[in-house]
């Protein structure tokens, strides 16, 4: 625990010794529109995926993996296509 840790005294910073504000600094800075923080990065999906642990036959997984990168997305698409003509019950 850090319960007994004392706060370090703050020292005044000479403006001439302050680091230069570079383009990289501003690229990484938080941006606000009014009081709202603008989030960076990938936007949240309307229908997020669920992380599951499932077991498939080795031949099924190998067949999809053999198609290269994106095989899980193609497997998901194949299951969605199957649901169009079948009932999961």
C-alpha positions as CSV (number, residue, x, y, z in Angstrom):
1,X,0.0,0.0,0.0
2,X,1.1,3.5,-0.6
3,X,-0.9,5.0,2.3
4,X,2.1,6.6,4.0
5,X,3.7,8.0,0.9
6,X,4.1,11.7,1.1
7,X,3.4,14.1,-1.7
8,X,6.5,15.5,-3.3
9,X,6.8,19.3,-3.2
10,X,6.2,21.0,-6.5
11,X,8.9,23.2,-7.8
12,X,8.3,26.2,-9.9
13,X,9.4,25.8,-13.5
14,X,11.3,28.5,-15.3
15,X,9.4,29.2,-18.6
16,X,12.8,29.2,-20.3
17,X,13.4,25.6,-19.2
18,X,10.0,24.3,-20.1
19,X,10.0,21.7,-22.9
20,X,9.2,22.9,-26.4
21,X,5.7,22.1,-27.6
22,X,6.2,20.0,-30.8
23,X,3.7,18.8,-33.4
24,X,3.9,15.4,-31.8
25,X,2.7,16.9,-28.5
26,X,-0.4,18.4,-30.1
27,X,-1.1,15.2,-32.1
28,X,-1.2,13.2,-28.8
29,X,-3.1,15.9,-26.8
30,X,-6.7,15.4,-25.7
31,X,-9.2,17.4,-27.8
32,X,-12.4,18.9,-26.4
33,X,-15.5,20.3,-28.2
34,X,-17.0,22.4,-25.5
35,X,-16.9,20.2,-22.3
36,X,-17.0,16.9,-24.3
37,X,-13.8,14.9,-24.8
38,X,-13.4,13.9,-28.4
39,X,-12.3,10.2,-28.5
40,X,-9.6,9.1,-30.9
41,X,-9.2,5.8,-32.5
42,X,-11.6,3.3,-33.9
43,X,-15.3,4.2,-33.3
44,X,-17.4,1.8,-31.3
45,X,-19.3,-0.7,-33.5
46,X,-23.1,-0.6,-33.6
47,X,-23.2,-4.3,-33.0
48,X,-20.0,-5.3,-31.2
49,X,-18.7,-8.8,-31.5
50,X,-18.7,-11.2,-28.5
51,X,-15.6,-13.0,-27.4
52,X,-16.4,-16.7,-26.9
53,X,-14.6,-20.0,-26.4
54,X,-15.9,-22.6,-28.9
55,X,-14.7,-26.0,-30.2
56,X,-14.8,-26.8,-33.9
57,X,-13.5,-29.9,-35.7
58,X,-9.9,-29.5,-36.7
59,X,-10.8,-29.9,-40.4
60,X,-13.2,-27.0,-40.3
61,X,-10.7,-24.7,-38.7
62,X,-7.9,-25.8,-41.0
63,X,-10.1,-25.2,-44.1
64,X,-10.8,-21.6,-43.0
65,X,-7.2,-20.9,-41.9
66,X,-6.0,-22.1,-45.3
67,X,-7.8,-19.2,-46.9
68,X,-5.4,-16.8,-45.2
69,X,-5.8,-13.7,-43.0
70,X,-9.4,-12.8,-42.2
71,X,-10.4,-16.4,-41.9
72,X,-12.4,-15.7,-38.7
73,X,-14.4,-13.0,-40.5
74,X,-15.1,-15.4,-43.3
75,X,-16.2,-18.1,-40.8
76,X,-18.5,-15.5,-39.2
77,X,-20.0,-14.7,-42.6
78,X,-20.5,-18.4,-43.4
79,X,-22.4,-18.8,-40.1
80,X,-24.5,-15.7,-40.8
81,X,-25.3,-17.0,-44.3
82,X,-26.3,-20.4,-42.8
83,X,-28.7,-18.6,-40.4
84,X,-30.6,-17.1,-43.4
85,X,-31.9,-20.5,-44.4
86,X,-31.9,-22.4,-41.1
87,X,-33.3,-22.1,-37.6
88,X,-30.7,-22.4,-34.9
89,X,-33.1,-24.3,-32.7
